[in-house]
Amino acid sequence: MKVYVVMGGWEYEGYHEDKMEIFTDKLDAEVYKLELEKLQLVSSTPFYDYVDVLEKKLHTEKTIA
């Protein structure tokens, strides 16, 4: 199953995981990415240097007890 991880970060500090979200729908992930890109630290200054949508594979296993 594919999941989409959305998180922002700064050039010299890396990813900021406090606002990280995981989605199963790519469109929802893209909408959240736009929300993060609109965040501002102060007027006309973006909160994050970059915002990424990372596609990951989620593997699940069933165990029989």
Backbone as XML, in Angstrom:
<?xml version="1.0"?>
<chain id="A" units="angstrom">
  <residue number="1" name="MET">
    <atom name="N" x="0.842" y="-1.167" z="0.000"/>
    <atom name="CA" x="0.000" y="0.000" z="0.000"/>
    <atom name="C" x="0.896" y="1.241" z="0.000"/>
  </residue>
  <residue number="2" name="LYS">
    <atom name="N" x="0.546" y="2.217" z="-0.805"/>
    <atom name="CA" x="1.309" y="3.462" z="-0.860"/>
    <atom name="C" x="0.746" y="4.465" z="0.140"/>
  </residue>
  <residue number="3" name="VAL">
    <atom name="N" x="1.645" y="5.147" z="0.817"/>
    <atom name="CA" x="1.258" y="6.263" z="1.679"/>
    <atom name="C" x="2.112" y="7.460" z="1.284"/>
  </residue>
  <residue number="4" name="TYR">
    <atom name="N" x="1.623" y="8.647" z="1.613"/>
    <atom name="CA" x="2.310" y="9.885" z="1.260"/>
    <atom name="C" x="2.606" y="10.657" z="2.536"/>
  </residue>
  <residue number="5" name="VAL">
    <atom name="N" x="3.882" y="10.930" z="2.763"/>
    <atom name="CA" x="4.325" y="11.650" z="3.952"/>
    <atom name="C" x="4.609" y="13.091" z="3.543"/>
  </residue>
  <residue number="6" name="VAL">
    <atom name="N" x="3.985" y="14.028" z="4.255"/>
    <atom name="CA" x="4.167" y="15.451" z="3.954"/>
    <atom name="C" x="4.836" y="16.107" z="5.153"/>
  </residue>
  <residue number="7" name="MET">
    <atom name="N" x="5.961" y="16.774" z="4.907"/>
    <atom name="CA" x="6.621" y="17.525" z="5.967"/>
    <atom name="C" x="7.497" y="18.621" z="5.378"/>
  </residue>
  <residue number="8" name="GLY">
    <atom name="N" x="7.674" y="19.649" z="6.153"/>
    <atom name="CA" x="8.502" y="20.774" z="5.740"/>
    <atom name="C" x="9.814" y="20.770" z="6.496"/>
  </residue>
  <residue number="9" name="GLY">
    <atom name="N" x="10.712" y="21.641" z="6.061"/>
    <atom name="CA" x="11.999" y="21.700" z="6.729"/>
    <atom name="C" x="12.768" y="22.950" z="6.368"/>
  </residue>
  <residue number="10" name="TRP">
    <atom name="N" x="13.957" y="23.024" z="6.937"/>
    <atom name="CA" x="14.835" y="24.171" z="6.726"/>
    <atom name="C" x="16.151" y="23.690" z="6.137"/>
  </residue>
  <residue number="11" name="GLU">
    <atom name="N" x="16.776" y="24.549" z="5.359"/>
    <atom name="CA" x="18.012" y="24.198" z="4.645"/>
    <atom name="C" x="19.073" y="23.558" z="5.536"/>
  </residue>
  <residue number="12" name="TYR">
    <atom name="N" x="19.356" y="24.153" z="6.682"/>
    <atom name="CA" x="20.485" y="23.692" z="7.495"/>
    <atom name="C" x="20.077" y="22.828" z="8.674"/>
  </residue>
  <residue number="13" name="GLU">
    <atom name="N" x="18.775" y="22.663" z="8.905"/>
    <atom name="CA" x="18.330" y="21.909" z="10.071"/>
    <atom name="C" x="17.609" y="20.616" z="9.717"/>
  </residue>
  <residue number="14" name="GLY">
    <atom name="N" x="17.171" y="20.467" z="8.482"/>
    <atom name="CA" x="16.479" y="19.254" z="8.073"/>
    <atom name="C" x="14.980" y="19.338" z="8.300"/>
  </residue>
  <residue number="15" name="TYR">
    <atom name="N" x="14.338" y="18.165" z="8.278"/>
    <atom name="CA" x="12.888" y="18.100" z="8.400"/>
    <atom name="C" x="12.398" y="18.467" z="9.786"/>
  </residue>
  <residue number="16" name="HIS">
    <atom name="N" x="11.213" y="19.071" z="9.838"/>
    <atom name="CA" x="10.535" y="19.423" z="11.080"/>
    <atom name="C" x="9.350" y="18.472" z="11.201"/>
  </residue>
  <residue number="17" name="GLU">
    <atom name="N" x="9.408" y="17.543" z="12.132"/>
    <atom name="CA" x="8.417" y="16.473" z="12.202"/>
    <atom name="C" x="7.160" y="16.842" z="12.980"/>
  </residue>
  <residue number="18" name="ASP">
    <atom name="N" x="7.106" y="18.003" z="13.609"/>
    <atom name="CA" x="5.928" y="18.379" z="14.401"/>
    <atom name="C" x="4.675" y="18.506" z="13.553"/>
  </residue>
  <residue number="19" name="LYS">
    <atom name="N" x="4.795" y="18.920" z="12.314"/>
    <atom name="CA" x="3.641" y="19.097" z="11.435"/>
    <atom name="C" x="3.584" y="18.019" z="10.352"/>
  </residue>
  <residue number="20" name="MET">
    <atom name="N" x="4.318" y="16.931" z="10.554"/>
    <atom name="CA" x="4.317" y="15.833" z="9.599"/>
    <atom name="C" x="2.952" y="15.145" z="9.605"/>
  </residue>
  <residue number="21" name="GLU">
    <atom name="N" x="2.446" y="14.828" z="8.432"/>
    <atom name="CA" x="1.182" y="14.109" z="8.285"/>
    <atom name="C" x="1.376" y="12.986" z="7.272"/>
  </residue>
  <residue number="22" name="ILE">
    <atom name="N" x="0.627" y="11.909" z="7.456"/>
    <atom name="CA" x="0.677" y="10.767" z="6.548"/>
    <atom name="C" x="-0.714" y="10.592" z="5.930"/>
  </residue>
  <residue number="23" name="PHE">
    <atom name="N" x="-0.751" y="10.438" z="4.615"/>
    <atom name="CA" x="-2.004" y="10.318" z="3.882"/>
    <atom name="C" x="-1.981" y="9.077" z="3.001"/>
  </residue>
  <residue number="24" name="THR">
    <atom name="N" x="-3.163" y="8.523" z="2.731"/>
    <atom name="CA" x="-3.265" y="7.417" z="1.782"/>
    <atom name="C" x="-3.678" y="7.932" z="0.407"/>
  </residue>
  <residue number="25" name="ASP">
    <atom name="N" x="-4.150" y="9.159" z="0.348"/>
    <atom name="CA" x="-4.582" y="9.767" z="-0.907"/>
    <atom name="C" x="-3.608" y="10.872" z="-1.321"/>
  </residue>
  <residue number="26" name="LYS">
    <atom name="N" x="-3.103" y="10.800" z="-2.532"/>
    <atom name="CA" x="-2.105" y="11.770" z="-2.988"/>
    <atom name="C" x="-2.674" y="13.186" z="-3.065"/>
  </residue>
  <residue number="27" name="LEU">
    <atom name="N" x="-3.944" y="13.324" z="-3.462"/>
    <atom name="CA" x="-4.554" y="14.644" z="-3.557"/>
    <atom name="C" x="-4.623" y="15.318" z="-2.180"/>
  </residue>
  <residue number="28" name="ASP">
    <atom name="N" x="-4.996" y="14.559" z="-1.160"/>
    <atom name="CA" x="-5.015" y="15.110" z="0.203"/>
    <atom name="C" x="-3.619" y="15.552" z="0.633"/>
  </residue>
  <residue number="29" name="ALA">
    <atom name="N" x="-2.614" y="14.774" z="0.260"/>
    <atom name="CA" x="-1.235" y="15.120" z="0.587"/>
    <atom name="C" x="-0.819" y="16.423" z="-0.089"/>
  </residue>
  <residue number="30" name="GLU">
    <atom name="N" x="-1.201" y="16.592" z="-1.349"/>
    <atom name="CA" x="-0.853" y="17.811" z="-2.078"/>
    <atom name="C" x="-1.554" y="19.040" z="-1.484"/>
  </residue>
  <residue number="31" name="VAL">
    <atom name="N" x="-2.798" y="18.866" z="-1.032"/>
    <atom name="CA" x="-3.534" y="19.969" z="-0.408"/>
    <atom name="C" x="-2.850" y="20.375" z="0.896"/>
  </residue>
  <residue number="32" name="TYR">
    <atom name="N" x="-2.430" y="19.396" z="1.694"/>
    <atom name="CA" x="-1.733" y="19.701" z="2.943"/>
    <atom name="C" x="-0.383" y="20.369" z="2.662"/>
  </residue>
  <residue number="33" name="LYS">
    <atom name="N" x="0.283" y="19.936" z="1.597"/>
    <atom name="CA" x="1.548" y="20.561" z="1.209"/>
    <atom name="C" x="1.341" y="22.051" z="0.938"/>
  </residue>
  <residue number="34" name="LEU">
    <atom name="N" x="0.271" y="22.385" z="0.228"/>
    <atom name="CA" x="-0.025" y="23.796" z="-0.046"/>
    <atom name="C" x="-0.285" y="24.572" z="1.238"/>
  </residue>
  <residue number="35" name="GLU">
    <atom name="N" x="-0.967" y="23.933" z="2.202"/>
    <atom name="CA" x="-1.213" y="24.581" z="3.493"/>
    <atom name="C" x="0.105" y="24.897" z="4.201"/>
  </residue>
  <residue number="36" name="LEU">
    <atom name="N" x="1.034" y="23.942" z="4.192"/>
    <atom name="CA" x="2.328" y="24.162" z="4.840"/>
    <atom name="C" x="3.136" y="25.242" z="4.123"/>
  </residue>
  <residue number="37" name="GLU">
    <atom name="N" x="3.024" y="25.288" z="2.800"/>
    <atom name="CA" x="3.753" y="26.303" z="2.044"/>
    <atom name="C" x="3.230" y="27.703" z="2.331"/>
  </residue>
  <residue number="38" name="LYS">
    <atom name="N" x="1.958" y="27.807" z="2.711"/>
    <atom name="CA" x="1.365" y="29.114" z="3.005"/>
    <atom name="C" x="1.672" y="29.607" z="4.414"/>
  </residue>
  <residue number="39" name="LEU">
    <atom name="N" x="2.157" y="28.709" z="5.302"/>
    <atom name="CA" x="2.495" y="29.138" z="6.662"/>
    <atom name="C" x="3.560" y="30.226" z="6.616"/>
  </residue>
  <residue number="40" name="GLN">
    <atom name="N" x="3.396" y="31.241" z="7.466"/>
    <atom name="CA" x="4.375" y="32.325" z="7.497"/>
    <atom name="C" x="4.898" y="32.524" z="8.906"/>
  </residue>
  <residue number="41" name="LEU">
    <atom name="N" x="6.199" y="32.735" z="9.002"/>
    <atom name="CA" x="6.838" y="33.029" z="10.272"/>
    <atom name="C" x="6.488" y="34.452" z="10.674"/>
  </residue>
  <residue number="42" name="VAL">
    <atom name="N" x="6.736" y="35.364" z="9.799"/>
    <atom name="CA" x="6.300" y="36.761" z="9.904"/>
    <atom name="C" x="5.806" y="37.152" z="8.521"/>
  </residue>
  <residue number="43" name="SER">
    <atom name="N" x="5.235" y="38.296" z="8.394"/>
    <atom name="CA" x="4.667" y="38.727" z="7.119"/>
    <atom name="C" x="5.673" y="38.578" z="5.973"/>
  </residue>
  <residue number="44" name="SER">
    <atom name="N" x="5.271" y="37.901" z="4.931"/>
    <atom name="CA" x="6.066" y="37.688" z="3.707"/>
    <atom name="C" x="7.292" y="36.814" z="3.906"/>
  </residue>
  <residue number="45" name="THR">
    <atom name="N" x="7.403" y="36.117" z="5.035"/>
    <atom name="CA" x="8.524" y="35.209" z="5.266"/>
    <atom name="C" x="7.975" y="33.802" z="5.481"/>
  </residue>
  <residue number="46" name="PRO">
    <atom name="N" x="8.280" y="32.867" z="4.581"/>
    <atom name="CA" x="7.752" y="31.511" z="4.745"/>
    <atom name="C" x="8.302" y="30.834" z="5.994"/>
  </residue>
  <residue number="47" name="PHE">
    <atom name="N" x="7.470" y="30.009" z="6.608"/>
    <atom name="CA" x="7.875" y="29.271" z="7.806"/>
    <atom name="C" x="8.920" y="28.218" z="7.462"/>
  </residue>
  <residue number="48" name="TYR">
    <atom name="N" x="8.717" y="27.501" z="6.339"/>
    <atom name="CA" x="9.646" y="26.457" z="5.917"/>
    <atom name="C" x="10.413" y="26.888" z="4.669"/>
  </residue>
  <residue number="49" name="ASP">
    <atom name="N" x="11.641" y="26.391" z="4.541"/>
    <atom name="CA" x="12.412" y="26.608" z="3.310"/>
    <atom name="C" x="11.892" y="25.713" z="2.189"/>
  </residue>
  <residue number="50" name="TYR">
    <atom name="N" x="11.399" y="24.531" z="2.554"/>
    <atom name="CA" x="10.875" y="23.600" z="1.556"/>
    <atom name="C" x="9.814" y="22.713" z="2.200"/>
  </residue>
  <residue number="51" name="VAL">
    <atom name="N" x="8.916" y="22.190" z="1.373"/>
    <atom name="CA" x="7.904" y="21.230" z="1.808"/>
    <atom name="C" x="7.908" y="20.099" z="0.786"/>
  </residue>
  <residue number="52" name="ASP">
    <atom name="N" x="7.994" y="18.869" z="1.272"/>
    <atom name="CA" x="8.063" y="17.702" z="0.386"/>
    <atom name="C" x="6.899" y="16.751" z="0.619"/>
  </residue>
  <residue number="53" name="VAL">
    <atom name="N" x="6.505" y="16.076" z="-0.454"/>
    <atom name="CA" x="5.583" y="14.944" z="-0.371"/>
    <atom name="C" x="6.413" y="13.718" z="-0.731"/>
  </residue>
  <residue number="54" name="LEU">
    <atom name="N" x="6.604" y="12.823" z="0.224"/>
    <atom name="CA" x="7.406" y="11.623" z="0.015"/>
    <atom name="C" x="6.484" y="10.416" z="-0.140"/>
  </residue>
  <residue number="55" name="GLU">
    <atom name="N" x="6.660" y="9.663" z="-1.204"/>
    <atom name="CA" x="5.858" y="8.460" z="-1.417"/>
    <atom name="C" x="6.590" y="7.270" z="-0.800"/>
  </residue>
  <residue number="56" name="LYS">
    <atom name="N" x="5.903" y="6.563" z="0.079"/>
    <atom name="CA" x="6.495" y="5.405" z="0.758"/>
    <atom name="C" x="5.587" y="4.197" z="0.590"/>
  </residue>
  <residue number="57" name="LYS">
    <atom name="N" x="6.172" y="3.020" z="0.669"/>
    <atom name="CA" x="5.385" y="1.791" z="0.646"/>
    <atom name="C" x="5.198" y="1.312" z="2.074"/>
  </residue>
  <residue number="58" name="LEU">
    <atom name="N" x="3.967" y="0.975" z="2.404"/>
    <atom name="CA" x="3.649" y="0.485" z="3.720"/>
    <atom name="C" x="3.392" y="-1.021" z="3.604"/>
  </residue>
  <residue number="59" name="HIS">
    <atom name="N" x="4.144" y="-1.797" z="4.344"/>
    <atom name="CA" x="4.010" y="-3.240" z="4.329"/>
    <atom name="C" x="3.315" y="-3.675" z="5.614"/>
  </residue>
  <residue number="60" name="THR">
    <atom name="N" x="2.302" y="-4.500" z="5.458"/>
    <atom name="CA" x="1.591" y="-5.015" z="6.631"/>
    <atom name="C" x="1.706" y="-6.534" z="6.647"/>
  </residue>
  <residue number="61" name="GLU">
    <atom name="N" x="1.717" y="-7.078" z="7.826"/>
    <atom name="CA" x="1.803" y="-8.526" z="7.971"/>
    <atom name="C" x="0.738" y="-8.976" z="8.956"/>
  </residue>
  <residue number="62" name="LYS">
    <atom name="N" x="0.192" y="-10.142" z="8.679"/>
    <atom name="CA" x="-0.748" y="-10.752" z="9.614"/>
    <atom name="C" x="-0.031" y="-11.845" z="10.363"/>
  </residue>
  <residue number="63" name="THR">
    <atom name="N" x="-0.266" y="-11.892" z="11.637"/>
    <atom name="CA" x="0.311" y="-12.973" z="12.431"/>
    <atom name="C" x="-0.830" y="-13.820" z="12.986"/>
  </residue>
  <residue number="64" name="ILE">
    <atom name="N" x="-0.652" y="-15.094" z="12.925"/>
    <atom name="CA" x="-1.650" y="-16.011" z="13.439"/>
    <atom name="C" x="-1.117" y="-16.560" z="14.758"/>
  </residue>
  <residue number="65" name="ALA">
    <atom name="N" x="-1.893" y="-16.321" z="15.812"/>
    <atom name="CA" x="-1.450" y="-16.750" z="17.140"/>
    <atom name="C" x="-1.983" y="-18.115" z="17.463"/>
  </residue>
</chain>
